[in-house]
Amino acid sequence: MGIIESHPDAPEVRQALVSSDAPLDVKADLATLGVVLSKIPAALRVPWMLRHVEGHELTEVAALCNCSLATAKRRIFAAESRVARRFGSVGVP
């Protein structure tokens, strides 16, 4: 199963995002990120994860989500805005 099919708060998702020797504050932030992502609708969460977790280019995200490039950008921005409200900055925490 790929990371985007997993629940965002699942341990395998957090493990895929952080090294086992990462500082505790990083692990705590990732746990919080998992909670935030679990509350975001899949239509926004999946493009965000494809871009920021799996590292796909925007055009690839649009193709994988079967939407236009503009829609993919809007969805990623909407998810980033929700993440930023929790972490205090836009983008990947």
PyMOL commands that set and color helices and strands:
alter all, ss='L'
color gray80, all
select helices_A, chain A and resi 3-5+11-17+24-38+42-52+58-64+69-87
alter helices_A, ss='H'
color red, helices_A
deselect
rebuild
show_as cartoon
